Amino acid sequence: MRFLDPDHPFFARPVIRWLTTLLPLGWAGVEFIGGSPGWGILFAAAGAYAGYMLLIVGPSDR
């Protein structure tokens, strides 16, 4: 079991995969603008990981 499983039925719709990627990245921007670079880095890393797992690796064709 992976930390973020792209084969889970919740991530079947592309809009869900994109939102799971873009929302943390957007929140990272809010944190950087607000002066909290630690939280910004944390949310940017979460968004980058989600983008890699859900958009680049993507679901397998089982």
mmJSON file of the N, C-alpha and C atoms, coordinates in Angstrom:
{"data_MODEL":{"atom_site":{
"group_PDB":["ATOM","ATOM","ATOM","ATOM","ATOM","ATOM","ATOM","ATOM","ATOM","ATOM","ATOM","ATOM","ATOM","ATOM","ATOM","ATOM","ATOM","ATOM","ATOM","ATOM","ATOM","ATOM","ATOM","ATOM","ATOM","ATOM","ATOM","ATOM","ATOM","ATOM","ATOM","ATOM","ATOM","ATOM","ATOM","ATOM","ATOM","ATOM","ATOM","ATOM","ATOM","ATOM","ATOM","ATOM","ATOM","ATOM","ATOM","ATOM","ATOM","ATOM","ATOM","ATOM","ATOM","ATOM","ATOM","ATOM","ATOM","ATOM","ATOM","ATOM","ATOM","ATOM","ATOM","ATOM","ATOM","ATOM","ATOM","ATOM","ATOM","ATOM","ATOM","ATOM","ATOM","ATOM","ATOM","ATOM","ATOM","ATOM","ATOM","ATOM","ATOM","ATOM","ATOM","ATOM","ATOM","ATOM","ATOM","ATOM","ATOM","ATOM","ATOM","ATOM","ATOM","ATOM","ATOM","ATOM","ATOM","ATOM","ATOM","ATOM","ATOM","ATOM","ATOM","ATOM","ATOM","ATOM","ATOM","ATOM","ATOM","ATOM","ATOM","ATOM","ATOM","ATOM","ATOM","ATOM","ATOM","ATOM","ATOM","ATOM","ATOM","ATOM","ATOM","ATOM","ATOM","ATOM","ATOM","ATOM","ATOM","ATOM","ATOM","ATOM","ATOM","ATOM","ATOM","ATOM","ATOM","ATOM","ATOM","ATOM","ATOM","ATOM","ATOM","ATOM","ATOM","ATOM","ATOM","ATOM","ATOM","ATOM","ATOM","ATOM","ATOM","ATOM","ATOM","ATOM","ATOM","ATOM","ATOM","ATOM","ATOM","ATOM","ATOM","ATOM","ATOM","ATOM","ATOM","ATOM","ATOM","ATOM","ATOM","ATOM","ATOM","ATOM","ATOM","ATOM","ATOM","ATOM","ATOM","ATOM","ATOM","ATOM","ATOM","ATOM","ATOM","ATOM"],
"id":[1,2,3,4,5,6,7,8,9,10,11,12,13,14,15,16,17,18,19,20,21,22,23,24,25,26,27,28,29,30,31,32,33,34,35,36,37,38,39,40,41,42,43,44,45,46,47,48,49,50,51,52,53,54,55,56,57,58,59,60,61,62,63,64,65,66,67,68,69,70,71,72,73,74,75,76,77,78,79,80,81,82,83,84,85,86,87,88,89,90,91,92,93,94,95,96,97,98,99,100,101,102,103,104,105,106,107,108,109,110,111,112,113,114,115,116,117,118,119,120,121,122,123,124,125,126,127,128,129,130,131,132,133,134,135,136,137,138,139,140,141,142,143,144,145,146,147,148,149,150,151,152,153,154,155,156,157,158,159,160,161,162,163,164,165,166,167,168,169,170,171,172,173,174,175,176,177,178,179,180,181,182,183,184,185,186],
"type_symbol":["N","C","C","N","C","C","N","C","C","N","C","C","N","C","C","N","C","C","N","C","C","N","C","C","N","C","C","N","C","C","N","C","C","N","C","C","N","C","C","N","C","C","N","C","C","N","C","C","N","C","C","N","C","C","N","C","C","N","C","C","N","C","C","N","C","C","N","C","C","N","C","C","N","C","C","N","C","C","N","C","C","N","C","C","N","C","C","N","C","C","N","C","C","N","C","C","N","C","C","N","C","C","N","C","C","N","C","C","N","C","C","N","C","C","N","C","C","N","C","C","N","C","C","N","C","C","N","C","C","N","C","C","N","C","C","N","C","C","N","C","C","N","C","C","N","C","C","N","C","C","N","C","C","N","C","C","N","C","C","N","C","C","N","C","C","N","C","C","N","C","C","N","C","C","N","C","C","N","C","C","N","C","C","N","C","C"],
"label_atom_id":["N","CA","C","N","CA","C","N","CA","C","N","CA","C","N","CA","C","N","CA","C","N","CA","C","N","CA","C","N","CA","C","N","CA","C","N","CA","C","N","CA","C","N","CA","C","N","CA","C","N","CA","C","N","CA","C","N","CA","C","N","CA","C","N","CA","C","N","CA","C","N","CA","C","N","CA","C","N","CA","C","N","CA","C","N","CA","C","N","CA","C","N","CA","C","N","CA","C","N","CA","C","N","CA","C","N","CA","C","N","CA","C","N","CA","C","N","CA","C","N","CA","C","N","CA","C","N","CA","C","N","CA","C","N","CA","C","N","CA","C","N","CA","C","N","CA","C","N","CA","C","N","CA","C","N","CA","C","N","CA","C","N","CA","C","N","CA","C","N","CA","C","N","CA","C","N","CA","C","N","CA","C","N","CA","C","N","CA","C","N","CA","C","N","CA","C","N","CA","C","N","CA","C","N","CA","C","N","CA","C","N","CA","C","N","CA","C"],
"label_alt_id":[null,null,null,null,null,null,null,null,null,null,null,null,null,null,null,null,null,null,null,null,null,null,null,null,null,null,null,null,null,null,null,null,null,null,null,null,null,null,null,null,null,null,null,null,null,null,null,null,null,null,null,null,null,null,null,null,null,null,null,null,null,null,null,null,null,null,null,null,null,null,null,null,null,null,null,null,null,null,null,null,null,null,null,null,null,null,null,null,null,null,null,null,null,null,null,null,null,null,null,null,null,null,null,null,null,null,null,null,null,null,null,null,null,null,null,null,null,null,null,null,null,null,null,null,null,null,null,null,null,null,null,null,null,null,null,null,null,null,null,null,null,null,null,null,null,null,null,null,null,null,null,null,null,null,null,null,null,null,null,null,null,null,null,null,null,null,null,null,null,null,null,null,null,null,null,null,null,null,null,null,null,null,null,null,null,null],
"label_comp_id":["MET","MET","MET","ARG","ARG","ARG","PHE","PHE","PHE","LEU","LEU","LEU","ASP","ASP","ASP","PRO","PRO","PRO","ASP","ASP","ASP","HIS","HIS","HIS","PRO","PRO","PRO","PHE","PHE","PHE","PHE","PHE","PHE","ALA","ALA","ALA","ARG","ARG","ARG","PRO","PRO","PRO","VAL","VAL","VAL","ILE","ILE","ILE","ARG","ARG","ARG","TRP","TRP","TRP","LEU","LEU","LEU","THR","THR","THR","THR","THR","THR","LEU","LEU","LEU","LEU","LEU","LEU","PRO","PRO","PRO","LEU","LEU","LEU","GLY","GLY","GLY","TRP","TRP","TRP","ALA","ALA","ALA","GLY","GLY","GLY","VAL","VAL","VAL","GLU","GLU","GLU","PHE","PHE","PHE","ILE","ILE","ILE","GLY","GLY","GLY","GLY","GLY","GLY","SER","SER","SER","PRO","PRO","PRO","GLY","GLY","GLY","TRP","TRP","TRP","GLY","GLY","GLY","ILE","ILE","ILE","LEU","LEU","LEU","PHE","PHE","PHE","ALA","ALA","ALA","ALA","ALA","ALA","ALA","ALA","ALA","GLY","GLY","GLY","ALA","ALA","ALA","TYR","TYR","TYR","ALA","ALA","ALA","GLY","GLY","GLY","TYR","TYR","TYR","MET","MET","MET","LEU","LEU","LEU","LEU","LEU","LEU","ILE","ILE","ILE","VAL","VAL","VAL","GLY","GLY","GLY","PRO","PRO","PRO","SER","SER","SER","ASP","ASP","ASP","ARG","ARG","ARG"],
"label_asym_id":["A","A","A","A","A","A","A","A","A","A","A","A","A","A","A","A","A","A","A","A","A","A","A","A","A","A","A","A","A","A","A","A","A","A","A","A","A","A","A","A","A","A","A","A","A","A","A","A","A","A","A","A","A","A","A","A","A","A","A","A","A","A","A","A","A","A","A","A","A","A","A","A","A","A","A","A","A","A","A","A","A","A","A","A","A","A","A","A","A","A","A","A","A","A","A","A","A","A","A","A","A","A","A","A","A","A","A","A","A","A","A","A","A","A","A","A","A","A","A","A","A","A","A","A","A","A","A","A","A","A","A","A","A","A","A","A","A","A","A","A","A","A","A","A","A","A","A","A","A","A","A","A","A","A","A","A","A","A","A","A","A","A","A","A","A","A","A","A","A","A","A","A","A","A","A","A","A","A","A","A","A","A","A","A","A","A"],
"label_entity_id":["1","1","1","1","1","1","1","1","1","1","1","1","1","1","1","1","1","1","1","1","1","1","1","1","1","1","1","1","1","1","1","1","1","1","1","1","1","1","1","1","1","1","1","1","1","1","1","1","1","1","1","1","1","1","1","1","1","1","1","1","1","1","1","1","1","1","1","1","1","1","1","1","1","1","1","1","1","1","1","1","1","1","1","1","1","1","1","1","1","1","1","1","1","1","1","1","1","1","1","1","1","1","1","1","1","1","1","1","1","1","1","1","1","1","1","1","1","1","1","1","1","1","1","1","1","1","1","1","1","1","1","1","1","1","1","1","1","1","1","1","1","1","1","1","1","1","1","1","1","1","1","1","1","1","1","1","1","1","1","1","1","1","1","1","1","1","1","1","1","1","1","1","1","1","1","1","1","1","1","1","1","1","1","1","1","1"],
"label_seq_id":[1,1,1,2,2,2,3,3,3,4,4,4,5,5,5,6,6,6,7,7,7,8,8,8,9,9,9,10,10,10,11,11,11,12,12,12,13,13,13,14,14,14,15,15,15,16,16,16,17,17,17,18,18,18,19,19,19,20,20,20,21,21,21,22,22,22,23,23,23,24,24,24,25,25,25,26,26,26,27,27,27,28,28,28,29,29,29,30,30,30,31,31,31,32,32,32,33,33,33,34,34,34,35,35,35,36,36,36,37,37,37,38,38,38,39,39,39,40,40,40,41,41,41,42,42,42,43,43,43,44,44,44,45,45,45,46,46,46,47,47,47,48,48,48,49,49,49,50,50,50,51,51,51,52,52,52,53,53,53,54,54,54,55,55,55,56,56,56,57,57,57,58,58,58,59,59,59,60,60,60,61,61,61,62,62,62],
"pdbx_PDB_ins_code":[null,null,null,null,null,null,null,null,null,null,null,null,null,null,null,null,null,null,null,null,null,null,null,null,null,null,null,null,null,null,null,null,null,null,null,null,null,null,null,null,null,null,null,null,null,null,null,null,null,null,null,null,null,null,null,null,null,null,null,null,null,null,null,null,null,null,null,null,null,null,null,null,null,null,null,null,null,null,null,null,null,null,null,null,null,null,null,null,null,null,null,null,null,null,null,null,null,null,null,null,null,null,null,null,null,null,null,null,null,null,null,null,null,null,null,null,null,null,null,null,null,null,null,null,null,null,null,null,null,null,null,null,null,null,null,null,null,null,null,null,null,null,null,null,null,null,null,null,null,null,null,null,null,null,null,null,null,null,null,null,null,null,null,null,null,null,null,null,null,null,null,null,null,null,null,null,null,null,null,null,null,null,null,null,null,null],
"Cartn_x":[0.842,0.0,0.886,0.635,1.401,0.755,1.527,1.007,-0.15,-0.005,-1.058,-1.251,-2.321,-2.547,-3.359,-2.747,-3.493,-4.527,-4.472,-5.452,-6.706,-6.737,-7.92,-9.09,-10.295,-11.456,-11.744,-11.33,-11.561,-10.864,-9.714,-8.938,-9.234,-10.358,-10.702,-10.989,-11.594,-11.934,-10.739,-10.431,-9.28,-9.384,-10.584,-10.728,-10.293,-10.545,-10.124,-8.604,-7.982,-6.518,-5.895,-6.456,-5.924,-6.132,-7.305,-7.558,-6.66,-6.411,-5.536,-4.117,-3.749,-2.429,-2.403,-3.395,-3.355,-3.711,-4.583,-4.962,-3.79,-2.998,-1.835,-0.809,-0.641,0.301,-0.192,-1.49,-2.051,-1.926,-2.163,-2.03,-0.582,0.357,1.772,2.054,1.461,1.612,1.068,-0.086,-0.672,0.268,0.849,1.761,3.029,3.576,4.767,4.456,3.31,2.913,2.68,2.13,1.854,3.084,4.215,5.442,5.762,5.208,5.491,6.162,7.461,8.113,8.168,8.174,8.187,6.934,5.775,4.52,4.416,4.955,4.944,5.714,6.88,7.674,6.939,6.309,5.577,4.438,3.632,2.512,2.983,4.063,4.613,5.111,5.749,6.211,5.028,3.975,2.789,2.142,2.036,1.458,2.321,3.637,4.544,4.451,4.396,4.268,2.935,1.864,0.556,0.554,1.154,1.219,2.006,3.108,3.905,3.119,2.52,1.819,0.534,-0.227,-1.546,-1.539,-0.615,-0.631,0.46,1.625,2.716,2.674,2.69,2.605,1.203,0.183,-1.199,-1.67,-2.962,-3.51,-3.021,-2.841,-2.444,-3.683,-3.471,-4.585,-4.769,-5.495,-5.727,-6.992],
"Cartn_y":[-1.179,0.0,1.24,2.099,3.335,4.448,5.485,6.621,7.292,7.468,8.042,7.091,6.315,5.251,5.767,5.926,6.415,5.415,4.162,3.159,3.144,3.956,4.007,4.584,4.058,4.546,6.044,6.628,8.054,8.892,8.436,9.188,8.788,8.154,7.717,8.91,9.96,11.123,12.07,12.545,13.445,14.735,15.264,16.517,16.335,15.183,14.915,14.84,14.194,14.119,15.499,16.35,17.708,18.547,18.454,19.236,18.79,17.485,16.98,17.494,17.82,18.382,19.895,20.58,22.038,22.731,22.154,22.808,22.936,21.885,22.086,23.059,23.047,23.989,25.428,25.627,26.954,27.406,26.476,26.814,27.115,26.454,26.758,28.208,28.675,30.085,31.015,30.661,31.475,31.526,30.394,30.354,31.168,31.079,31.873,33.363,33.768,35.183,35.646,34.766,35.105,35.105,34.715,34.767,33.512,32.38,31.109,30.148,30.313,29.476,27.996,27.668,26.262,25.535,26.15,25.557,25.593,26.631,26.709,25.563,25.259,24.143,22.824,22.667,21.437,21.215,22.244,22.107,21.996,22.664,22.534,21.11,20.527,19.141,18.181,18.417,17.558,17.667,18.876,19.059,18.458,18.583,18.001,16.474,15.897,14.443,13.972,14.677,14.313,14.428,15.483,15.633,14.515,14.141,13.049,11.741,11.411,10.137,10.083,11.178,11.137,11.542,12.403,12.893,12.262,12.032,11.469,9.939,9.367,7.914,7.463,8.065,7.811,6.404,6.172,4.848,3.806,2.592,1.514,0.995,0.434,-0.104,-1.58,-1.82,-3.204,-3.711],
"Cartn_z":[0.0,0.0,0.0,-0.938,-1.06,-0.236,0.025,0.797,0.058,-1.249,-2.088,-3.259,-3.23,-4.204,-5.388,-6.564,-7.721,-8.235,-7.78,-8.204,-7.337,-6.288,-5.432,-6.236,-6.053,-6.825,-6.642,-5.524,-5.302,-6.374,-6.861,-7.834,-9.27,-9.523,-10.875,-11.793,-11.254,-12.078,-12.167,-13.375,-13.543,-12.731,-12.561,-11.817,-10.367,-9.787,-8.415,-8.335,-9.329,-9.333,-9.456,-10.311,-10.482,-9.223,-8.607,-7.395,-6.245,-6.152,-5.098,-5.283,-6.499,-6.782,-6.609,-7.163,-7.218,-5.906,-5.119,-3.866,-2.89,-2.652,-1.769,-2.352,-3.677,-4.285,-4.128,-4.284,-4.065,-2.62,-1.7,-0.286,0.065,-0.596,-0.384,-0.753,-1.849,-2.224,-1.165,-0.589,0.478,1.683,2.019,3.157,2.898,1.691,1.366,1.414,0.867,0.888,2.32,3.157,4.548,5.441,4.899,5.684,6.472,6.047,6.735,5.753,5.545,4.535,4.914,6.192,6.598,6.138,6.411,5.959,4.441,3.829,2.372,1.738,2.298,1.78,1.995,3.148,3.442,2.444,2.209,1.281,-0.164,-0.521,-1.869,-2.105,-1.106,-1.233,-1.354,-0.575,-0.656,-2.029,-2.558,-3.885,-4.979,-4.847,-5.834,-5.813,-4.622,-4.515,-5.099,-4.787,-5.325,-6.847,-7.372,-8.822,-9.47,-8.858,-9.409,-9.398,-8.252,-8.133,-8.955,-8.974,-9.601,-11.068,-11.476,-12.846,-13.713,-13.146,-13.945,-13.907,-12.7,-12.59,-13.001,-12.409,-12.764,-12.408,-12.62,-12.31,-13.315,-12.836,-13.742,-14.467,-15.609,-16.4,-16.078,-15.005,-14.594,-15.223],
"occupancy":[1.0,1.0,1.0,1.0,1.0,1.0,1.0,1.0,1.0,1.0,1.0,1.0,1.0,1.0,1.0,1.0,1.0,1.0,1.0,1.0,1.0,1.0,1.0,1.0,1.0,1.0,1.0,1.0,1.0,1.0,1.0,1.0,1.0,1.0,1.0,1.0,1.0,1.0,1.0,1.0,1.0,1.0,1.0,1.0,1.0,1.0,1.0,1.0,1.0,1.0,1.0,1.0,1.0,1.0,1.0,1.0,1.0,1.0,1.0,1.0,1.0,1.0,1.0,1.0,1.0,1.0,1.0,1.0,1.0,1.0,1.0,1.0,1.0,1.0,1.0,1.0,1.0,1.0,1.0,1.0,1.0,1.0,1.0,1.0,1.0,1.0,1.0,1.0,1.0,1.0,1.0,1.0,1.0,1.0,1.0,1.0,1.0,1.0,1.0,1.0,1.0,1.0,1.0,1.0,1.0,1.0,1.0,1.0,1.0,1.0,1.0,1.0,1.0,1.0,1.0,1.0,1.0,1.0,1.0,1.0,1.0,1.0,1.0,1.0,1.0,1.0,1.0,1.0,1.0,1.0,1.0,1.0,1.0,1.0,1.0,1.0,1.0,1.0,1.0,1.0,1.0,1.0,1.0,1.0,1.0,1.0,1.0,1.0,1.0,1.0,1.0,1.0,1.0,1.0,1.0,1.0,1.0,1.0,1.0,1.0,1.0,1.0,1.0,1.0,1.0,1.0,1.0,1.0,1.0,1.0,1.0,1.0,1.0,1.0,1.0,1.0,1.0,1.0,1.0,1.0,1.0,1.0,1.0,1.0,1.0,1.0],
"B_iso_or_equiv":[0.0,0.0,0.0,0.0,0.0,0.0,0.0,0.0,0.0,0.0,0.0,0.0,0.0,0.0,0.0,0.0,0.0,0.0,0.0,0.0,0.0,0.0,0.0,0.0,0.0,0.0,0.0,0.0,0.0,0.0,0.0,0.0,0.0,0.0,0.0,0.0,0.0,0.0,0.0,0.0,0.0,0.0,0.0,0.0,0.0,0.0,0.0,0.0,0.0,0.0,0.0,0.0,0.0,0.0,0.0,0.0,0.0,0.0,0.0,0.0,0.0,0.0,0.0,0.0,0.0,0.0,0.0,0.0,0.0,0.0,0.0,0.0,0.0,0.0,0.0,0.0,0.0,0.0,0.0,0.0,0.0,0.0,0.0,0.0,0.0,0.0,0.0,0.0,0.0,0.0,0.0,0.0,0.0,0.0,0.0,0.0,0.0,0.0,0.0,0.0,0.0,0.0,0.0,0.0,0.0,0.0,0.0,0.0,0.0,0.0,0.0,0.0,0.0,0.0,0.0,0.0,0.0,0.0,0.0,0.0,0.0,0.0,0.0,0.0,0.0,0.0,0.0,0.0,0.0,0.0,0.0,0.0,0.0,0.0,0.0,0.0,0.0,0.0,0.0,0.0,0.0,0.0,0.0,0.0,0.0,0.0,0.0,0.0,0.0,0.0,0.0,0.0,0.0,0.0,0.0,0.0,0.0,0.0,0.0,0.0,0.0,0.0,0.0,0.0,0.0,0.0,0.0,0.0,0.0,0.0,0.0,0.0,0.0,0.0,0.0,0.0,0.0,0.0,0.0,0.0,0.0,0.0,0.0,0.0,0.0,0.0],
"pdbx_formal_charge":[null,null,null,null,null,null,null,null,null,null,null,null,null,null,null,null,null,null,null,null,null,null,null,null,null,null,null,null,null,null,null,null,null,null,null,null,null,null,null,null,null,null,null,null,null,null,null,null,null,null,null,null,null,null,null,null,null,null,null,null,null,null,null,null,null,null,null,null,null,null,null,null,null,null,null,null,null,null,null,null,null,null,null,null,null,null,null,null,null,null,null,null,null,null,null,null,null,null,null,null,null,null,null,null,null,null,null,null,null,null,null,null,null,null,null,null,null,null,null,null,null,null,null,null,null,null,null,null,null,null,null,null,null,null,null,null,null,null,null,null,null,null,null,null,null,null,null,null,null,null,null,null,null,null,null,null,null,null,null,null,null,null,null,null,null,null,null,null,null,null,null,null,null,null,null,null,null,null,null,null,null,null,null,null,null,null],
"auth_seq_id":[1,1,1,2,2,2,3,3,3,4,4,4,5,5,5,6,6,6,7,7,7,8,8,8,9,9,9,10,10,10,11,11,11,12,12,12,13,13,13,14,14,14,15,15,15,16,16,16,17,17,17,18,18,18,19,19,19,20,20,20,21,21,21,22,22,22,23,23,23,24,24,24,25,25,25,26,26,26,27,27,27,28,28,28,29,29,29,30,30,30,31,31,31,32,32,32,33,33,33,34,34,34,35,35,35,36,36,36,37,37,37,38,38,38,39,39,39,40,40,40,41,41,41,42,42,42,43,43,43,44,44,44,45,45,45,46,46,46,47,47,47,48,48,48,49,49,49,50,50,50,51,51,51,52,52,52,53,53,53,54,54,54,55,55,55,56,56,56,57,57,57,58,58,58,59,59,59,60,60,60,61,61,61,62,62,62],
"auth_comp_id":["MET","MET","MET","ARG","ARG","ARG","PHE","PHE","PHE","LEU","LEU","LEU","ASP","ASP","ASP","PRO","PRO","PRO","ASP","ASP","ASP","HIS","HIS","HIS","PRO","PRO","PRO","PHE","PHE","PHE","PHE","PHE","PHE","ALA","ALA","ALA","ARG","ARG","ARG","PRO","PRO","PRO","VAL","VAL","VAL","ILE","ILE","ILE","ARG","ARG","ARG","TRP","TRP","TRP","LEU","LEU","LEU","THR","THR","THR","THR","THR","THR","LEU","LEU","LEU","LEU","LEU","LEU","PRO","PRO","PRO","LEU","LEU","LEU","GLY","GLY","GLY","TRP","TRP","TRP","ALA","ALA","ALA","GLY","GLY","GLY","VAL","VAL","VAL","GLU","GLU","GLU","PHE","PHE","PHE","ILE","ILE","ILE","GLY","GLY","GLY","GLY","GLY","GLY","SER","SER","SER","PRO","PRO","PRO","GLY","GLY","GLY","TRP","TRP","TRP","GLY","GLY","GLY","ILE","ILE","ILE","LEU","LEU","LEU","PHE","PHE","PHE","ALA","ALA","ALA","ALA","ALA","ALA","ALA","ALA","ALA","GLY","GLY","GLY","ALA","ALA","ALA","TYR","TYR","TYR","ALA","ALA","ALA","GLY","GLY","GLY","TYR","TYR","TYR","MET","MET","MET","LEU","LEU","LEU","LEU","LEU","LEU","ILE","ILE","ILE","VAL","VAL","VAL","GLY","GLY","GLY","PRO","PRO","PRO","SER","SER","SER","ASP","ASP","ASP","ARG","ARG","ARG"],
"auth_asym_id":["A","A","A","A","A","A","A","A","A","A","A","A","A","A","A","A","A","A","A","A","A","A","A","A","A","A","A","A","A","A","A","A","A","A","A","A","A","A","A","A","A","A","A","A","A","A","A","A","A","A","A","A","A","A","A","A","A","A","A","A","A","A","A","A","A","A","A","A","A","A","A","A","A","A","A","A","A","A","A","A","A","A","A","A","A","A","A","A","A","A","A","A","A","A","A","A","A","A","A","A","A","A","A","A","A","A","A","A","A","A","A","A","A","A","A","A","A","A","A","A","A","A","A","A","A","A","A","A","A","A","A","A","A","A","A","A","A","A","A","A","A","A","A","A","A","A","A","A","A","A","A","A","A","A","A","A","A","A","A","A","A","A","A","A","A","A","A","A","A","A","A","A","A","A","A","A","A","A","A","A","A","A","A","A","A","A"],
"auth_atom_id":["N","CA","C","N","CA","C","N","CA","C","N","CA","C","N","CA","C","N","CA","C","N","CA","C","N","CA","C","N","CA","C","N","CA","C","N","CA","C","N","CA","C","N","CA","C","N","CA","C","N","CA","C","N","CA","C","N","CA","C","N","CA","C","N","CA","C","N","CA","C","N","CA","C","N","CA","C","N","CA","C","N","CA","C","N","CA","C","N","CA","C","N","CA","C","N","CA","C","N","CA","C","N","CA","C","N","CA","C","N","CA","C","N","CA","C","N","CA","C","N","CA","C","N","CA","C","N","CA","C","N","CA","C","N","CA","C","N","CA","C","N","CA","C","N","CA","C","N","CA","C","N","CA","C","N","CA","C","N","CA","C","N","CA","C","N","CA","C","N","CA","C","N","CA","C","N","CA","C","N","CA","C","N","CA","C","N","CA","C","N","CA","C","N","CA","C","N","CA","C","N","CA","C","N","CA","C","N","CA","C","N","CA","C","N","CA","C"],
"pdbx_PDB_model_num":[1,1,1,1,1,1,1,1,1,1,1,1,1,1,1,1,1,1,1,1,1,1,1,1,1,1,1,1,1,1,1,1,1,1,1,1,1,1,1,1,1,1,1,1,1,1,1,1,1,1,1,1,1,1,1,1,1,1,1,1,1,1,1,1,1,1,1,1,1,1,1,1,1,1,1,1,1,1,1,1,1,1,1,1,1,1,1,1,1,1,1,1,1,1,1,1,1,1,1,1,1,1,1,1,1,1,1,1,1,1,1,1,1,1,1,1,1,1,1,1,1,1,1,1,1,1,1,1,1,1,1,1,1,1,1,1,1,1,1,1,1,1,1,1,1,1,1,1,1,1,1,1,1,1,1,1,1,1,1,1,1,1,1,1,1,1,1,1,1,1,1,1,1,1,1,1,1,1,1,1,1,1,1,1,1,1]
}}}
